[in-house]
Amino acid sequence: MAFEAVFREFDDREVTSGEIKAMFGPSETGIIRENLKNNNHEKAIELYYEIYRDQHDNMVKKNEAIHTLLRQLKTSGYKLGIVTEKARRSMDLSLDSLELNNIFDVIVTGDDVELPKPDPEGINKALEELGLSNKEAIFLGDSDADILAGKQASVYTIGVHWLPNFQTIEFSIQPDEVFSDISEFLPSFLETKV
């Protein structure tokens, strides 16, 4: 919605969600800078964040199953991290809105890397900040870029289909494991890690 508004306002063009998804790779600010024909990028970025902030709670609902999973992993002593192409600013807005501010030990955003996924730079950076080797980590992803990044980082990579409206339906690169139901993940994870 925010991207559509930016392209409508600044380029006077309608951009479909499919066209926007095809732009994914860089952070939101990178997408605007690379794809907006109008040179007023800073104003466009501010409009993007204004809409993102104002509409976040209407568009993104808290997922109790994911919250429960994250709390269970955290209280079990696991280190948790996020590697995302989102910009730091939108990531902070989302974490605040979803009440997930203090659960992650490391967050690597699109602003923190030179090369977006499928390059493994973000995963490697997260591992370094956590003080873990690639053999001590598991990476969950919902897109082909995620799976390829995990594989290139030589991390055990799990494909997830927990939010089918927003995620890749089938992976073109095969992850080490796939979970379609969030309730299946934790018991299987704990079973293999004991």
N, C-alpha and C positions, 0 to 999 in steps of 0.2 A: 504494500500500500504506500509506504513512504517513498520507495523508488519510483513507483508510478507517478506520484504527485510531483516529484522532482523533475522527471522528464517532461511531464505535461507543462509544468510551470516555466521551466527554463529553456526547453527545446521545442515546446509546442508540438509534442508528438506523444502518441499513445504507445506504450511499451507493454507487451504481454508478460505474464508471469513466466512463461517459457523463455522469452527473450532475456528476462532478468536473470533467471537461473543459469542461462548460458554465459552470463557475465561473471558468475561466481568464480572465485579464485582469490583475488585480492580482497582486502577488507572493504567495508561499505564506502569509506572515503576513497579508496583506490578505484572502486567500481565507478564512482561518480567522476573522479578525475580522468579516468581512462575512456569513459563512454559518453560523457556529456559534451555536446557540441558547443554549448554556451560556455564562455570562459570564466563566468562568475562562479567558480567552483566553491569558494568559501561560503557564499550565501546559500548555494544549493546544499552544501553539507549541513549548514545550520537548519535549513528547512527539513532535511531528512531527519535530523535528530529531534527536532521539535515534534514531528509527526510520530516518530518512533517512540518517544517518551509518552506522548499524550495517548497513543493508541495501544501501547504495550499490553496493558491489563485486559483490554477488550479482545485482543488478538491471540494472546498467549496465556493459557490457563495453567495454573500450578498442577503438576502431575503427582498425585500423592504416592503412587507406586514408586516413581523415581526418587522422590524425597525419602521414602522409607528405605529403599535400597542404599542410597548414599549415607544415610544415618547409620544403618547397620554396618556398612563397610568401615565407616569412620570409627564407630565405637569398638569395632573388632581390631582396630589398630592399623588399618591399611592407610597408606598415603594416597591421596586423591589429587588428580590434576585434570586440567582442561587444556586441550590444544584446539584452537578455533581460528577460523579466518575472520571472525568478527573483529572489529576495531575495539580497542580497550574501552572506549567511551560507551559503546552499545553493550559490551559485555558487562560492564559495571551496572548499567541501567537494568539489564535483564536479571543479573544476580540479586540486585536489590529488590526488584519487583517480585521475584520468585522466592525470596527469603532464603537465599543460598550464599549469603556473603561470607560466612566464616567456616565453610566446610572444606574448601579446597586448599591444599598445601602449595600448589603451583598453578598459575594460569598463564598460558602463552597465547597471545592474541596475534592477529594479523599485523599489528603494529610492531610486534617484537621480532619478526623474522624478515629475512630478505626474500625467501622463496616460499610461496604458499604450498599447501598440500596439493598434489601428491608428493612433493619433496618432503623428506623426513626431518628437515631442519627443526621444525617445531617440536616434534616428539623427542629428538635428541637433546634439544635445549631443556625440555621438561625433565628428562631423565637426569641430566647433569645437575639441574637445580635441586632435584630430589635426592641426589647422591645414589642413584640406582643404575645398575647395568641393564642392558636390554633383556637379559635373561631373567631379571627379577620383576619384570613389568608385564602387564596385560593392557592392550589398547583396544577400546571399543569404538566402533565407528558405524555410521549409517549411510555412507556414500562410497562410491568407487574410489574417490580421491583419498578418503580415510583409510580404506583397506590397503591401497597401494602404498601409502605413506607408512603404515604400520609394518607392512612386509619389507619395505626398503630400509626401515630402521631395525629390522630383524627382531621385532617384538612379537610375542604371541598376540595375534590379531583376531578379534571377535567382531563379526558383523551383527548388527542389531536391526530389527524391524519392529521396534516398539511403537513408533508413531507413523503408521503407514501413509497418512496424508502428506507427510513432509519428507519422507525418506525414499531412497532407492528401493524399488520393489524387488529386484534381483541384482546380485553383484556380478559384474563381468569378471572381476578378479576374485578368486575364491579365498575367503578368510579361513583361518584355522578352525573356526567354529561359527555357527549362526544361531541366534536366539530370536524367535518371533514373539515370545511372551516374556515379559519382564519377571514374572513370578517363577519362571524356570531357571533363570540365571543364577540367583544366589545359592540355592541348594546345590546346583551343579558346580558352581565355583568353589564353594566351601568343601565339597566332596573331593574335588581334584587337588585342592591345596592343603588338605589335612595330612 
